[in-house]
Amino acid sequence: MLDFIKRYFTIDNKTGCRFITVDAYAAAIPFYLHNGFVPLNEEDADEPTRLLYFDLNDLDED
């Protein structure tokens, strides 16, 4: 599903989006990291949720 969403927003620049952001629960963070998301900052590293983002421009490098 994530791969579909990532590709959907880059085909013909449908929305002008550059980043996908999530506020992930701590238990879900490994899933997002595995799928190319990175932490927005280090301030929330020990919080119950963490802001992560994926740069859609990285898909062009594949």
TIRO-2110 file (N, C-alpha, C; in Angstrom, 1 decimal):
// TIRO-2110
0.8, -1.2, 0.0, N, 1, A
0.0, 0.0, 0.0, CA, 1, A
0.9, 1.3, 0.0, C, 1, A
1.9, 1.2, 0.8, N, 2, A
2.8, 2.4, 0.8, CA, 2, A
3.5, 2.6, -0.5, C, 2, A
3.9, 1.6, -1.2, N, 3, A
4.5, 1.7, -2.5, CA, 3, A
3.5, 2.3, -3.5, C, 3, A
2.3, 1.9, -3.4, N, 4, A
1.3, 2.5, -4.3, CA, 4, A
1.1, 4.0, -4.0, C, 4, A
1.0, 4.4, -2.8, N, 5, A
0.8, 5.8, -2.4, CA, 5, A
2.0, 6.6, -2.9, C, 5, A
3.2, 6.1, -2.6, N, 6, A
4.4, 6.8, -3.1, CA, 6, A
4.4, 7.0, -4.6, C, 6, A
4.1, 6.0, -5.3, N, 7, A
4.2, 6.1, -6.8, CA, 7, A
3.0, 7.0, -7.3, C, 7, A
1.8, 6.8, -6.7, N, 8, A
0.6, 7.5, -7.2, CA, 8, A
0.9, 9.1, -7.2, C, 8, A
1.5, 9.6, -6.1, N, 9, A
1.7, 11.0, -6.0, CA, 9, A
2.8, 11.5, -6.9, C, 9, A
3.6, 10.7, -7.4, N, 10, A
4.7, 11.1, -8.3, CA, 10, A
4.3, 11.0, -9.8, C, 10, A
3.4, 10.2, -10.1, N, 11, A
3.0, 10.1, -11.6, CA, 11, A
2.3, 11.4, -12.0, C, 11, A
2.8, 12.0, -13.0, N, 12, A
2.3, 13.3, -13.5, CA, 12, A
2.1, 14.4, -12.5, C, 12, A
2.9, 14.3, -11.4, N, 13, A
2.9, 15.3, -10.3, CA, 13, A
1.4, 15.7, -10.0, C, 13, A
0.6, 14.7, -9.6, N, 14, A
-0.8, 14.9, -9.4, CA, 14, A
-1.1, 16.0, -8.4, C, 14, A
-0.4, 16.1, -7.3, N, 15, A
-0.8, 17.1, -6.3, CA, 15, A
0.3, 18.1, -6.0, C, 15, A
1.5, 17.9, -6.5, N, 16, A
2.6, 18.8, -6.2, CA, 16, A
3.2, 18.4, -4.9, C, 16, A
2.9, 17.2, -4.4, N, 17, A
3.5, 16.8, -3.1, CA, 17, A
4.9, 16.5, -3.2, C, 17, A
5.7, 16.7, -2.2, N, 18, A
7.1, 16.4, -2.1, CA, 18, A
7.4, 15.4, -1.0, C, 18, A
6.7, 15.5, 0.1, N, 19, A
6.9, 14.7, 1.3, CA, 19, A
5.6, 14.0, 1.7, C, 19, A
5.8, 12.8, 2.3, N, 20, A
4.7, 12.1, 3.0, CA, 20, A
5.2, 12.1, 4.5, C, 20, A
4.3, 12.5, 5.4, N, 21, A
4.7, 12.5, 6.8, CA, 21, A
3.7, 11.7, 7.5, C, 21, A
4.2, 11.1, 8.6, N, 22, A
3.4, 10.3, 9.5, CA, 22, A
3.8, 10.6, 10.9, C, 22, A
2.9, 10.4, 11.8, N, 23, A
3.1, 10.5, 13.3, CA, 23, A
3.0, 9.1, 13.8, C, 23, A
4.0, 8.4, 13.8, N, 24, A
4.0, 6.9, 14.0, CA, 24, A
4.1, 6.6, 15.5, C, 24, A
3.3, 5.6, 15.9, N, 25, A
3.4, 5.0, 17.2, CA, 25, A
4.8, 4.3, 17.3, C, 25, A
5.3, 4.3, 18.5, N, 26, A
6.7, 3.7, 18.7, CA, 26, A
6.7, 2.3, 18.1, C, 26, A
5.7, 1.5, 18.3, N, 27, A
5.7, 0.1, 17.8, CA, 27, A
5.8, 0.0, 16.3, C, 27, A
5.3, 1.1, 15.6, N, 28, A
5.3, 1.1, 14.1, CA, 28, A
6.5, 1.7, 13.5, C, 28, A
7.4, 2.3, 14.3, N, 29, A
8.5, 3.0, 13.7, CA, 29, A
9.4, 2.1, 12.9, C, 29, A
9.7, 0.8, 13.3, N, 30, A
10.6, 0.0, 12.5, CA, 30, A
9.9, -0.3, 11.1, C, 30, A
8.6, -0.4, 11.1, N, 31, A
7.9, -0.6, 9.8, CA, 31, A
8.2, 0.6, 8.8, C, 31, A
8.0, 1.8, 9.3, N, 32, A
8.2, 3.0, 8.5, CA, 32, A
9.7, 3.1, 8.1, C, 32, A
10.6, 2.9, 9.0, N, 33, A
12.0, 3.0, 8.7, CA, 33, A
12.4, 2.0, 7.6, C, 33, A
11.9, 0.8, 7.7, N, 34, A
12.1, -0.2, 6.7, CA, 34, A
11.6, 0.2, 5.3, C, 34, A
10.6, 1.1, 5.3, N, 35, A
10.0, 1.5, 4.1, CA, 35, A
10.5, 2.9, 3.6, C, 35, A
11.6, 3.3, 4.1, N, 36, A
12.3, 4.5, 3.6, CA, 36, A
12.0, 5.8, 4.4, C, 36, A
11.2, 5.8, 5.4, N, 37, A
10.9, 7.0, 6.1, CA, 37, A
12.1, 7.3, 7.1, C, 37, A
12.3, 8.5, 7.4, N, 38, A
13.3, 9.0, 8.3, CA, 38, A
12.8, 9.9, 9.3, C, 38, A
13.4, 10.0, 10.5, N, 39, A
12.9, 10.9, 11.5, CA, 39, A
13.0, 12.3, 11.1, C, 39, A
12.0, 13.1, 11.5, N, 40, A
12.0, 14.5, 11.1, CA, 40, A
13.0, 15.2, 12.0, C, 40, A
13.1, 14.8, 13.3, N, 41, A
14.1, 15.4, 14.2, CA, 41, A
14.4, 14.4, 15.3, C, 41, A
15.3, 14.7, 16.2, N, 42, A
15.7, 13.8, 17.3, CA, 42, A
15.0, 14.1, 18.6, C, 42, A
14.2, 15.2, 18.6, N, 43, A
13.6, 15.7, 19.9, CA, 43, A
12.5, 14.7, 20.4, C, 43, A
11.9, 14.0, 19.5, N, 44, A
10.8, 13.1, 19.9, CA, 44, A
11.2, 11.6, 19.9, C, 44, A
12.5, 11.4, 20.0, N, 45, A
13.1, 10.0, 20.0, CA, 45, A
12.5, 9.1, 21.1, C, 45, A
12.2, 9.7, 22.2, N, 46, A
11.8, 8.9, 23.4, CA, 46, A
10.3, 9.1, 23.7, C, 46, A
9.6, 9.6, 22.7, N, 47, A
8.1, 9.9, 22.9, CA, 47, A
7.3, 8.7, 22.5, C, 47, A
6.0, 8.7, 22.8, N, 48, A
5.1, 7.6, 22.4, CA, 48, A
4.9, 7.5, 20.9, C, 48, A
5.0, 8.7, 20.2, N, 49, A
4.9, 8.8, 18.8, CA, 49, A
6.1, 9.6, 18.3, C, 49, A
6.3, 9.4, 17.0, N, 50, A
7.5, 10.1, 16.4, CA, 50, A
7.1, 10.5, 15.0, C, 50, A
7.6, 11.7, 14.6, N, 51, A
7.3, 12.3, 13.3, CA, 51, A
8.4, 11.7, 12.3, C, 51, A
7.9, 11.1, 11.2, N, 52, A
8.8, 10.6, 10.2, CA, 52, A
8.3, 11.1, 8.9, C, 52, A
9.2, 11.2, 7.9, N, 53, A
8.8, 11.6, 6.6, CA, 53, A
9.5, 10.8, 5.5, C, 53, A
9.0, 10.8, 4.3, N, 54, A
9.5, 10.2, 3.1, CA, 54, A
9.6, 11.2, 2.1, C, 54, A
10.8, 11.4, 1.5, N, 55, A
10.9, 12.4, 0.4, CA, 55, A
10.6, 11.7, -0.9, C, 55, A
9.6, 12.1, -1.6, N, 56, A
9.1, 11.5, -2.9, CA, 56, A
10.2, 11.7, -4.0, C, 56, A
11.0, 12.7, -3.8, N, 57, A
12.1, 12.9, -4.8, CA, 57, A
13.1, 11.7, -4.8, C, 57, A
13.2, 11.0, -3.7, N, 58, A
14.0, 9.8, -3.6, CA, 58, A
13.6, 8.7, -4.6, C, 58, A
12.3, 8.7, -5.0, N, 59, A
11.9, 7.6, -5.9, CA, 59, A
12.5, 7.8, -7.3, C, 59, A
12.9, 9.0, -7.6, N, 60, A
13.5, 9.2, -8.9, CA, 60, A
14.9, 8.6, -9.0, C, 60, A
15.5, 8.3, -7.9, N, 61, A
16.8, 7.7, -7.9, CA, 61, A
16.7, 6.2, -8.1, C, 61, A
15.5, 5.6, -8.0, N, 62, A
15.4, 4.1, -8.1, CA, 62, A
15.6, 3.7, -9.5, C, 62, A
END
